[in-house]
Amino acid sequence: MRTVLFVVLAMPVLAADSAPIIAVTGGQVRGGVLEKGGAAFKGIPFAQAPVGDLRWREPAPIKAWTGVREATSFGAPCAQNAGGRMQESSSEDCLFLNVWTPEWPARARKPVMVWFHGGGNYAGTASGNNFDGESLARHGVVLVTANYRLTVFGFLAHPELTKESAHHASGNYGLMDQIAALKWVRDNISKFGGDPANVTIFGQSAGAVDVNVLMTSPQAKGLFHKVIAESGTVTRAPDDGTMRMTGLGAVMSPRSGDTYSDALTLTEAEKTGEQLFPGSLKQLRAMPAADLLKTTAAPRMSIGPANGIIVDGWVFPKPPAEVFAKGQEQRVPLLTGNNSRERTPQTTTEELSKAVDAMYGPFASRAFAMYTSSAVDPLYGNSGAQWVVDTMYRCPVVVQLNWHAAAGNTGYEYQFDRAAPGREAAGATHGAEVAYVFGNLGTNYTAPDRDISAAMQQYWTNFAKTGDPNGAGLPKWPKYDATARGYIEFTDNGPVPREGLRRAYCDIYVENAKRLMPR
């Protein structure tokens, strides 16, 4: 009788209910197993705390730690104001990210989705249950959410900062943090079962603006492969909600002469920074965070146009809108859109007239007649609401997708119509779609809401996997082209393919963009 010898290969074995440990840049982290399988890792540092001498510098590589770092709770939100003073839970030590993987141990590489939150680049956080990534990850992706520096810490330019910089640039530190997070993903995500060669960046509001402009930054080239932008475009940053109608002339209007710029020049930003903080750089780095935030507590005071994005010559060598207009952005698929109502301003006819004149110049009378002849629309609201959303959100999407398609890229457009429960009278306002995308619907949401959420999550993750949102069991989402302008509309009854969103109104915006953009 022969003896058969079985050789068991030495390999790590991990029980389904044991805490997962992974070695990442800096050391080992221990996450938590999810009830339905998979794992979550929260509060992983991806750069050194930008404090002391590291305040207002590009993010520094993480320092190694000893032992196993617990990664089961979120890190602090980045320092920001709340009610005119520093939010108690926020901190300058905030450069953390979070990872959800749908299976553990990971058996095959999956597409990666990296989320950047909204908040005007002066507020918000990825470290919260609103952006819990488990539901989205269950659709076959590895989900990452990341914090980034905000307000004065993330977007201050100053002549002394420019002088000390090896790149002769200042500002855009929040965008540098996002780039650093993407580099961490490139270097580490395969250990979580993610594919670093298939990364989608996505965001809402300011986060949408940020992922759009990253398509024009040479520092971000090759770090992502697809983009999803919700309620924010490359041409204009969303307002913080405190805007007045008379301030809307800056949406797509010239700042000087008859050309359009969507972001501050470095000289402009330095001048603002020096006016806010005339002291020495040594003094500024020694100031308590709360004092710096108090100085910039007035809405948008430290941010400026385009959510504080600066044409600094390094992160952004050229204005992002100009890069798109010339077809020089990164060649990646783009899925972008807006909510049907977004903002609901109270405005007078006189204020609307001033805003239209400021933005549209020779097209103003034509546009004003269209808006003032419009009745209150059950979906889009009154003339003021239609004007705001058309010119801040809807029509900039059309312009950007026109540019992107003209350069030979794939694009998809959407509109989200579903109002949050209890807010039906307000319509689908800014941010209403986020809970549906992440699948984090409260008990007050009904079966139709959950059906819409399931469809959106499938579309979003299909796009992350292949660059095409379409898949089995879903209504066909048409690819965008400048002629048909096909899009998908998420109605109360589910997704419906359509063409030419607000075509007559957006045609004027497109014409005006051609008039103002440099050739």
MARNUMAR-744828 format. One record per residue (C-alpha): residue in one letter; x, y, z. Coordinates in steps of 0.25 Angstrom, whole numbers, plus 5000, padded with zeros to 4 digits. Example, Ala and Ser with C-alpha at 12.3 -4.5 7.8 and 13.67 -1.06 7.14 Angstrom:
% MARNUMAR-744828
A504949825031/S505549965029/
% end
This chain:
% MARNUMAR-744828
M500050005000/R500650134996/T500650255005/V500150384999/L500750505005/F499950635004/V500750765005/V500050885011/L500651015006/A500951115016/M499951235014/P499251335023/V497851285027/L496951385033/A495651345039/A494451425034/D494151485048/S495651525051/A496151675050/P496851695037/I498251745037/I498951815025/A500251875023/V500152005016/T501152125014/G501552165028/G501252025035/Q500151935039/V498651965040/R497551885046/G496151895041/G494851835044/V494051725037/L492651755032/E491451675036/K491151645022/G492551615018/G493751695014/A494451795022/A494551945026/F495752025029/K495552165035/G496452275039/I497752235031/P498752345030/F499252375016/A500152495019/Q500752555031/A499952655039/P500052785032/V500352865045/G501452955050/D502452975039/L501652885030/R500452975030/W500353035016/R501252935009/E501052815000/P500652695007/A501852625014/P502052475013/I501552395024/K502452365036/A502552215039/W501952165052/T502252045061/G501251935064/V499851925058/R499052045057/E497552035059/A496652075047/T495252055052/S494852195054/F494852325045/G495952425047/A495652575050/P494952665039/C495952775034/A495952905041/Q494752995038/N493753095043/A492453065049/G491553185053/G492753285052/R493653205060/M494553075059/Q493752945058/E494052875071/S494252735065/S495152785053/S496652795053/E497852825045/D498252685047/C497252625037/L497952565025/F497252425027/L496552335017/N495552215018/V495452095010/W494251995009/T494551855001/P493351764998/E494151635001/W495151595011/P496151535009/A496151604995/R496251494984/A496251584971/R496551724968/K495351814967/P495151954961/V495352064971/M494452184974/V495052304981/W494152414987/F494452554990/H493352624998/G492652754996/G492552885004/G493052994996/N494552954999/Y494353025012/A493452925020/G493052775020/T493752645023/A493852505017/S493952445031/G492452425034/N491352325032/N490752405021/F491852355012/D491852215018/G492352135006/E491851995009/S490651995001/L491352044988/A492551954990/R491551834990/H491351864975/G492751804973/V493651924975/V494651974986/L494252104991/V495152214997/T494752345003/A495752445007/N495852575015/Y496652695009/R497052835015/L495952945015/T495753095015/V497053175019/F497853045022/G497552985008/F497453104999/L498253225004/A499253284994/H500253384999/P501553454993/E502453395004/L501853255002/T502153264987/K503553314990/E503853194999/S503253094989/A504153004981/H503053024970/H502853174972/A501453144975/S500453154986/G499053124989/N498352994984/Y498752914997/G497452844997/L497652794983/M499052754986/D498452674998/Q497452604988/I498652574979/A499452514990/A498252424994/L498152374980/K499652344980/W499352264993/V498252194986/R499252164974/D500252104984/N499352034994/I498051994988/S498351864982/K498551814997/F497051834999/G496651764986/G496651894978/D497251914964/P498152034963/A498052034948/N496452054949/V496252174958/T494952264957/I494952394964/F493652454968/G493052564976/Q491852654979/S491852814979/A493252864982/G493652714981/A493152714967/V493852844963/D495152784969/V495052654961/N494752734948/V495952824950/L496852704954/M496652664939/T497452784935/S498652774945/P499952714941/Q500152674955/A498952574955/K499252514941/G499152364942/L498552354956/F497152334951/H496452274939/K494952324940/V494252444946/I492852454952/A492452604955/E491152624963/S490652774963/G491952844959/T492652874947/V494052924942/T493453064938/R492853104951/A492853064965/P491553044972/D491153154982/D491153134997/G489653164998/T489853305003/M489853364989/R488953474985/M488453484971/T489253614968/G490553534970/L490253434959/G490853514948/A492253444951/V491653304946/M492153314932/S492453464930/P493753534928/R494553584940/S495353674931/G495153724917/D494353614909/T495053484913/Y494653384923/S495453334934/D494853224944/A495953234955/L496853344961/T498253364956/L499353354966/T499653504966/E498153524970/A498153414980/E499453464987/K498853604988/T497653554995/G498453465004/E499453585008/Q498253675011/L497653565020/F498953535027/P499953645026/G500853585037/S502153495034/L502053355030/K502653315043/Q501553385051/L500453325042/R501053185045/A501053215059/M499553265060/P498553165066/A497653105056/A496453165062/D496953305061/L497253285046/L495853235044/K495253345051/T495953445042/T495353375030/A493953345036/A493153435027/P492553345015/R493553315004/M494553425010/S495753335008/I495253254997/G494853344985/P494453304971/A494453154967/N494453104981/G495853164983/I496553094972/I497753174967/V498453174954/D499753154961/G500653114950/W500952974956/V499652894960/F498952974950/P499853044939/K498553094932/P497153124935/P496352994936/A495253044927/E496253094916/V496952954916/F495552884914/A495152994903/K496452954896/G496252804897/Q497552784906/E496952724918/Q497252574921/R496652474912/V495652404922/P494152364921/L493352474929/L491952454935/T491352584940/G490052654943/N489152724953/N487952724961/S486652794955/R486552904966/E487852914973/R487653054979/T486353124982/P486753274983/Q485753384986/T485953494976/T485253614970/T485053644955/E486053754956/E487153664962/L486953564951/S487053664941/K488453714947/A488953574947/V488553544933/D489153674928/A490453644936/M490653504930/Y490053504916/G490353644910/P489853644896/F488953524899/A488353584911/S487053634905/R486753504899/A487053424911/F486253514920/A485053504912/M485153354912/Y485253354927/T484253454931/S483253394921/S483353254928/A482253214938/V482653144951/D483053004947/P482652894956/L484052824954/Y484952954952/G484253054961/N484053204958/S484853284948/G485953324958/A486153174962/Q486253134947/W487253244944/V488153204956/V488153054953/D488253074938/T489453164939/M490153104951/Y489952954948/R489152904936/C489652984925/P491152984929/V491052834929/V490552844914/V491752934911/Q492752844918/L492252724911/N492252794898/W493752824900/H494052684905/A493352614893/A493952704883/A495352654888/G494952514885/N494552474899/T493352394904/G492252464913/Y490952444920/E489952544925/Y488852524936/Q487852604943/F487252564957/D485852604960/R485452524973/A485252614985/A485652564999/P484452515007/G483752635014/R484452735004/E483552714992/A483152854991/A484652894990/G484952794979/A486252724977/T487152824983/H488652824984/G489252694990/A487852614989/E488452514981/V489652474990/A488852384999/Y488352304987/V489752294981/F490352234994/G489052154997/N489052225011/L487552245011/G486852265025/T485552195029/N484652315024/Y485052275010/T484052185002/A484152074992/P484252164980/D485452234986/R486152104989/D485852064974/I486452194969/S487652174978/A487952034974/A487852084959/M488852194962/Q489852114969/Q489852014958/Y490052124947/W491152184956/T491852054958/N491652004944/F492352134939/A493452114949/K493751974944/T493652004929/G493452144926/D492052124922/P490852134932/N489952034924/G489751894928/A488651784929/G487351824934/L487551974933/P486952074923/K487952104913/W488752234916/P489052304903/K490552344901/Y490652494900/D490852574887/A490752714884/T489552704874/A488552614882/R489052644896/G488552514901/Y488452494916/I487752404926/E486752474936/F486452404949/T484952434951/D484052394962/N483752274953/G485152234951/P486252264940/V485752314927/P486652344914/R486352474908/E487052584899/G487352734900/L487252774914/R486652914915/R487252934901/A486753074898/Y487253124911/C488553054910/D488753094895/I488953234900/Y489953194910/V490753114900/E490753234891/N491253324902/A492353224906/K492853234891/R492853384892/L493653394905/M494553274904/P495953304898/R496253244885/
% end
